[in-house]
């Protein structure tokens, strides 16, 4: 994976999903029927398999951490990317939830169990793009709480976000940021 110190193409947006730390006594860690985990999210109308990490098997958990080492560079044209980002940030004035990226932690059955079990959402983490505007520099390393459906914190998702200068530029154009 590329280091945040490496240069970005001008105006590129990058999201790296580094790792998920699971609380030792959290329900996912105590449920040994959960065999594999992956994370998916939607950003700037990109979704589906290309916005999912690889699956990490329970046996790969070290110190309650699942390492994904996933990176997604927005490949859209900068003009399209700016328009979608502007729509997202512009909604923040009326609908703050529309300006958040939701990362979903999913449990996936092993291949031999896939005929008996379905994937199961075990928690989510939310990145507020308005809060990203407060970051200093073009890169930020961010820890986000992972919450389950019972509103319990089950872990922390660690991500890098690159292209913050681009996000700020679009926010300035909308007079959201001065």
Backbone as numpy.savetxt, mean C-alpha at the origin, in Angstrom:
# Nx Ny Nz CAx CAy CAz Cx Cy Cz
15.33 -4.76 -5.67 14.49 -3.59 -5.67 15.37 -2.36 -5.67
14.92 -1.34 -6.32 15.64 -0.08 -6.42 15.62 0.61 -5.06
16.69 1.28 -4.75 16.80 2.03 -3.51 16.11 3.38 -3.68
15.46 3.91 -2.62 14.86 5.23 -2.72 15.87 6.31 -3.06
17.13 6.05 -2.83 18.16 7.04 -3.14 18.39 7.15 -4.64
18.03 6.09 -5.39 18.21 6.13 -6.83 17.23 7.12 -7.43
17.61 7.72 -8.51 16.77 8.73 -9.14 15.51 8.14 -9.74
14.50 8.98 -9.79 13.24 8.64 -10.44 13.13 9.42 -11.72
12.44 8.85 -12.68 12.09 9.64 -13.84 11.25 10.80 -13.33
11.45 11.97 -13.89 10.71 13.14 -13.42 9.21 12.85 -13.45
8.53 13.21 -12.40 7.08 13.08 -12.22 6.60 11.65 -12.00
7.50 10.68 -11.90 7.07 9.30 -11.66 6.58 9.15 -10.23
5.61 8.28 -10.03 5.12 7.94 -8.70 5.44 6.47 -8.45
5.97 6.19 -7.25 6.37 4.83 -6.91 5.81 4.46 -5.55
5.30 3.25 -5.44 4.92 2.70 -4.14 5.65 1.38 -3.98
6.45 1.29 -2.90 7.13 0.05 -2.53 6.43 -0.52 -1.31
6.08 -1.78 -1.35 5.57 -2.47 -0.16 6.74 -3.31 0.33
7.30 -2.89 1.46 8.50 -3.53 1.98 8.18 -4.77 2.81
7.44 -4.56 3.88 7.13 -5.70 4.74 5.88 -5.44 5.57
5.36 -6.51 6.11 4.22 -6.47 7.02 4.68 -7.10 8.33
4.61 -6.33 9.40 4.89 -6.88 10.74 3.56 -7.25 11.35
3.45 -8.49 11.81 2.21 -8.97 12.43 2.41 -9.07 13.94
1.49 -8.50 14.70 1.56 -8.58 16.15 1.54 -10.05 16.58
2.44 -10.45 17.49 2.56 -11.87 17.85 1.26 -12.52 18.31
0.41 -11.79 19.01 -0.83 -12.37 19.52 -2.05 -11.95 18.69
-1.80 -11.46 17.49 -2.91 -11.06 16.62 -3.62 -12.30 16.08
-4.87 -12.12 15.70 -5.64 -13.25 15.18 -4.99 -13.93 13.98
-4.39 -13.19 13.02 -3.75 -13.90 11.89 -2.55 -14.75 12.32
-1.80 -14.27 13.31 -0.63 -15.04 13.76 -1.05 -16.28 14.55
-2.19 -16.20 15.23 -2.64 -17.32 16.03 -3.47 -18.34 15.25
-3.91 -17.95 14.06 -4.71 -18.85 13.23 -3.80 -19.57 12.23
-3.40 -20.77 12.58 -2.46 -21.52 11.74 -3.11 -22.10 10.49
-4.41 -21.93 10.35 -5.08 -22.33 9.11 -4.75 -21.33 7.99
-4.31 -20.12 8.37 -3.90 -19.12 7.38 -2.49 -19.47 6.94
-2.32 -19.82 5.68 -1.04 -20.35 5.18 -0.19 -19.34 4.42
-0.83 -18.47 3.64 -0.10 -17.54 2.80 -0.78 -16.17 2.87
0.03 -15.14 2.64 -0.50 -13.78 2.72 0.00 -12.97 1.52
-0.83 -12.06 1.05 -0.38 -11.09 0.05 -1.13 -9.79 0.31
-0.69 -8.74 -0.37 -1.29 -7.42 -0.20 -1.70 -6.92 -1.57
-2.89 -6.35 -1.65 -3.30 -5.69 -2.89 -3.81 -4.30 -2.58
-3.82 -3.45 -3.60 -4.31 -2.09 -3.45 -4.68 -1.53 -4.81
-5.36 -0.41 -4.79 -5.73 0.31 -6.00 -5.15 1.72 -5.89
-4.54 2.19 -6.98 -3.99 3.54 -6.98 -4.09 4.11 -8.39
-4.66 5.29 -8.49 -4.82 5.98 -9.77 -5.43 5.07 -10.84
-6.51 4.41 -10.45 -7.29 3.52 -11.31 -6.54 2.26 -11.74
-5.39 1.99 -11.14 -4.68 0.73 -11.38 -5.13 -0.25 -10.31
-5.50 -1.45 -10.71 -5.95 -2.46 -9.76 -5.77 -3.84 -10.37
-6.05 -4.84 -9.59 -5.97 -6.22 -10.09 -4.63 -6.86 -9.81
-4.35 -7.92 -10.53 -3.15 -8.73 -10.25 -1.86 -7.95 -10.30
-1.77 -6.94 -11.16 -0.52 -6.19 -11.23 -0.34 -5.23 -10.05
-1.34 -5.16 -9.18 -1.25 -4.33 -7.98 -1.27 -5.22 -6.73
-0.80 -6.45 -6.88 -0.71 -7.40 -5.77 0.73 -7.81 -5.58
1.11 -8.01 -4.31 2.43 -8.55 -4.02 2.41 -10.04 -4.31
3.57 -10.64 -4.28 3.63 -12.10 -4.34 3.09 -12.62 -3.00
2.70 -13.87 -2.97 2.26 -14.49 -1.72 3.48 -14.89 -0.91
3.37 -14.69 0.40 4.43 -15.09 1.31 3.85 -16.18 2.21
4.52 -17.32 2.25 4.06 -18.46 3.06 4.38 -18.22 4.52
3.52 -18.73 5.36 3.70 -18.60 6.81 5.10 -19.04 7.25
5.67 -20.05 6.60 7.00 -20.54 6.98 8.09 -19.50 6.72
7.80 -18.48 5.92 8.78 -17.44 5.61 8.74 -16.27 6.60
7.85 -16.34 7.59 7.75 -15.27 8.58 8.96 -15.34 9.50
9.68 -14.23 9.60 10.84 -14.13 10.49 10.61 -12.93 11.39
10.69 -13.14 12.71 10.44 -12.07 13.69 9.11 -11.37 13.43
8.10 -12.17 13.14 6.74 -11.68 12.88 6.64 -10.78 11.64
7.63 -10.87 10.75 7.64 -10.03 9.56 7.53 -10.86 8.29
6.68 -10.38 7.39 6.54 -10.97 6.07 7.14 -9.97 5.09
8.20 -10.36 4.41 8.88 -9.45 3.47 8.31 -9.64 2.07
7.84 -8.55 1.49 7.25 -8.60 0.16 8.18 -8.05 -0.92
8.96 -7.02 -0.59 9.89 -6.41 -1.55 9.23 -6.18 -2.90
8.09 -5.52 -2.86 7.28 -5.24 -4.04 7.41 -3.76 -4.40
7.55 -3.46 -5.67 7.64 -2.08 -6.11 6.75 -1.89 -7.32
6.02 -0.78 -7.33 5.17 -0.46 -8.47 5.45 0.97 -8.88
5.93 1.14 -10.10 6.16 2.45 -10.67 5.01 2.71 -11.62
4.33 3.84 -11.41 3.20 4.16 -12.28 3.71 4.36 -13.70
3.24 3.54 -14.62 3.70 3.57 -16.00 2.83 4.45 -16.90
1.78 5.03 -16.34 0.91 5.87 -17.14 1.63 7.12 -17.62
1.07 7.74 -18.64 1.68 8.99 -19.08 1.56 10.00 -17.96
2.52 10.89 -17.90 2.51 11.86 -16.82 1.26 12.74 -16.85
0.78 13.05 -18.05 -0.43 13.87 -18.15 -1.63 13.13 -17.56
-1.79 11.85 -17.93 -2.89 11.06 -17.38 -2.74 10.88 -15.87
-1.52 10.60 -15.45 -1.22 10.41 -14.03 -1.58 11.68 -13.25
-1.22 12.84 -13.78 -1.51 14.11 -13.11 -3.01 14.35 -13.01
-3.74 14.01 -14.08 -5.20 14.20 -14.07 -5.84 13.32 -13.00
-5.44 12.05 -12.94 -6.00 11.14 -11.94 -5.62 11.57 -10.53
-4.38 11.99 -10.36 -3.93 12.46 -9.05 -4.69 13.73 -8.66
-4.92 14.61 -9.61 -5.68 15.84 -9.34 -7.11 15.51 -8.91
-7.74 14.55 -9.59 -9.09 14.14 -9.21 -9.08 13.60 -7.78
-8.10 12.76 -7.48 -7.99 12.17 -6.14 -7.80 13.26 -5.08
-6.86 14.16 -5.30 -6.58 15.20 -4.31 -7.72 16.21 -4.22
-8.35 16.50 -5.34 -9.46 17.46 -5.34 -10.63 16.95 -4.51
-10.84 15.64 -4.51 -11.92 15.06 -3.71 -11.67 15.23 -2.22
-10.40 15.47 -1.84 -10.07 15.57 -0.42 -10.80 16.71 0.25
-11.19 17.74 -0.51 -11.88 18.87 0.10 -13.32 18.52 0.45
-13.93 17.57 -0.25 -15.32 17.18 0.01 -15.44 15.79 0.65
-14.62 14.87 0.19 -14.71 13.48 0.62 -13.30 12.99 0.95
-12.91 13.18 2.19 -11.53 12.87 2.59 -11.19 11.38 2.37
-12.16 10.50 2.46 -11.91 9.06 2.25 -11.46 8.77 0.82
-11.90 9.59 -0.14 -11.55 9.38 -1.54 -10.07 9.67 -1.80
-9.41 10.28 -0.84 -8.00 10.65 -1.00 -7.08 9.69 -0.23
-7.56 8.49 0.00 -6.79 7.50 0.74 -6.55 6.28 -0.13
-5.38 5.67 0.07 -5.07 4.41 -0.59 -5.26 3.32 0.45
-6.07 2.34 0.13 -6.33 1.23 1.06 -5.54 0.01 0.59
-4.65 -0.46 1.46 -3.88 -1.68 1.22 -4.60 -2.80 1.96
-4.95 -3.86 1.26 -5.69 -4.97 1.86 -4.77 -6.16 2.05
-4.71 -6.66 3.28 -3.92 -7.85 3.59 -4.86 -9.05 3.42
-4.44 -9.98 2.58 -5.29 -11.11 2.21 -4.59 -12.41 2.57
-5.36 -13.33 3.14 -4.89 -14.69 3.37 -5.31 -15.53 2.18
-4.36 -16.27 1.65 -4.61 -17.10 0.47 -4.36 -18.56 0.86
-5.29 -19.45 0.53 -5.04 -20.86 0.86 -3.88 -21.42 0.05
-3.25 -22.44 0.58 -2.20 -23.12 -0.17 -2.85 -23.81 -1.38
-2.05 -24.18 -2.35 -2.60 -24.80 -3.56 -3.42 -26.05 -3.24
-2.93 -26.84 -2.30 -3.67 -28.07 -1.99 -4.98 -27.81 -1.25
-5.11 -26.63 -0.62 -6.35 -26.28 0.09 -7.26 -25.37 -0.72
-6.82 -24.93 -1.89 -7.56 -23.92 -2.63 -8.96 -24.37 -3.06
-9.18 -25.67 -3.22 -10.50 -26.14 -3.61 -11.47 -26.11 -2.43
-10.96 -26.03 -1.19 -11.82 -26.02 0.00 -11.96 -24.61 0.61
-11.03 -23.73 0.33 -11.02 -22.41 0.97 -10.90 -21.31 -0.07
-11.41 -20.15 0.31 -11.28 -18.96 -0.52 -10.27 -18.02 0.13
-9.84 -17.03 -0.63 -9.02 -15.98 -0.05 -9.86 -15.23 0.98
-9.20 -14.70 1.98 -9.91 -14.01 3.05 -9.18 -12.71 3.40
-9.92 -11.62 3.44 -9.35 -10.35 3.86 -9.15 -10.40 5.37
-7.91 -10.17 5.80 -7.65 -10.25 7.24 -7.34 -8.89 7.86
-7.20 -7.88 7.04 -6.96 -6.54 7.57 -6.66 -5.57 6.46
-6.57 -4.31 6.84 -6.26 -3.27 5.86 -5.47 -2.15 6.51
-4.72 -1.45 5.68 -3.96 -0.28 6.10 -4.33 0.85 5.15
-4.44 2.05 5.68 -4.88 3.17 4.87 -3.83 4.28 4.87
-3.40 4.67 3.67 -2.46 5.77 3.50 -3.23 7.00 3.05
-3.17 8.05 3.86 -3.84 9.30 3.56 -2.92 10.16 2.69
-3.30 10.37 1.45 -2.45 11.13 0.53 -2.32 12.59 0.94
-3.30 13.13 1.66 -3.19 14.49 2.17 -2.06 14.57 3.20
-1.91 13.53 4.02 -0.82 13.50 5.00 0.54 13.36 4.30
0.56 12.71 3.15 1.81 12.58 2.39 2.33 13.96 1.99
1.42 14.91 1.82 1.83 16.28 1.46 2.71 16.91 2.55
2.66 16.40 3.77 3.48 16.92 4.86 4.88 16.32 4.90
5.14 15.33 4.08 6.45 14.68 4.05 7.50 15.62 3.46
8.72 15.48 3.96 9.84 16.28 3.46 10.63 15.44 2.48
10.99 16.01 1.34 11.76 15.27 0.35 10.86 14.56 -0.65
11.48 13.90 -1.61 10.75 13.22 -2.67 10.40 11.77 -2.32
11.00 11.25 -1.23 10.75 9.88 -0.77 10.36 9.89 0.69
9.51 8.97 1.08 9.18 8.79 2.50 9.03 7.31 2.79
9.49 6.90 3.95 9.29 5.55 4.46 8.21 5.69 5.53
7.12 4.94 5.37 5.94 5.14 6.22 5.49 3.80 6.79
5.18 3.79 8.09 4.55 2.65 8.75 3.07 2.97 8.91
2.22 2.03 8.51 0.77 2.22 8.56 0.16 1.09 9.37
-0.69 1.43 10.32 -1.37 0.41 11.14 -2.27 -0.46 10.25
-2.22 -1.77 10.51 -3.11 -2.71 9.83 -4.23 -3.06 10.82
-5.45 -2.82 10.41 -6.63 -2.99 11.25 -7.48 -4.12 10.68
-8.02 -4.98 11.56 -8.90 -6.05 11.05 -10.36 -5.57 11.08
-11.27 -6.44 10.70 -12.68 -6.07 10.63 -13.31 -5.80 11.99
-12.63 -6.19 13.07 -13.11 -5.90 14.43 -12.49 -4.62 14.98
-11.79 -3.88 14.13 -11.11 -2.62 14.49 -9.93 -2.85 15.43
-9.38 -4.07 15.43 -8.19 -4.37 16.22 -6.96 -4.18 15.34
-5.91 -3.60 15.92 -4.66 -3.49 15.17 -3.98 -4.85 15.19
-3.70 -5.38 14.01 -3.07 -6.70 13.91 -1.64 -6.63 13.42
-1.20 -5.44 13.01 0.17 -5.32 12.53 0.45 -3.94 11.98
1.58 -3.85 11.29 2.02 -2.60 10.68 2.57 -2.90 9.29
2.14 -2.13 8.31 2.63 -2.25 6.95 3.68 -1.16 6.73
4.85 -1.56 6.20 5.92 -0.60 5.92 6.01 -0.41 4.42
5.90 0.86 4.00 5.98 1.18 2.57 6.95 2.34 2.36
7.40 2.48 1.12 8.07 3.69 0.66 7.15 4.30 -0.38
7.11 5.61 -0.39 6.40 6.30 -1.47 7.38 7.29 -2.09
7.50 7.23 -3.38 8.39 8.12 -4.13 7.59 8.97 -5.09
8.11 10.15 -5.37 7.40 11.08 -6.25 6.57 12.07 -5.46
6.94 12.29 -4.20 6.18 13.21 -3.36 6.20 14.62 -3.94
7.32 15.01 -4.57 7.38 16.34 -5.20 6.30 16.48 -6.27
6.03 15.40 -7.00 4.97 15.41 -8.02 3.60 15.57 -7.37
3.39 14.86 -6.28 2.10 14.95 -5.57 1.90 16.39 -5.08
2.96 16.98 -4.53 2.87 18.36 -4.04 2.63 19.34 -5.19
3.26 19.10 -6.33 3.09 19.96 -7.50 1.63 19.97 -7.93
1.01 18.80 -7.99 -0.40 18.71 -8.37 -1.27 19.38 -7.31
-0.96 19.19 -6.04 -1.72 19.82 -4.96 -1.64 21.35 -5.04
-0.46 21.87 -5.39 -0.30 23.32 -5.54 -1.15 23.84 -6.71
-1.19 23.08 -7.80 -2.00 23.47 -8.95 -3.49 23.56 -8.58
-3.90 22.77 -7.59 -5.30 22.77 -7.14 -5.53 23.71 -5.97
-4.48 24.42 -5.55 -4.53 25.30 -4.38 -4.87 24.56 -3.09
-4.51 23.28 -3.03 -4.67 22.50 -1.81 -3.45 22.71 -0.93
-2.32 22.96 -1.55 -1.05 23.17 -0.87 -0.45 24.46 -1.40
0.11 25.22 -0.51 0.71 26.50 -0.93 2.21 26.38 -0.96
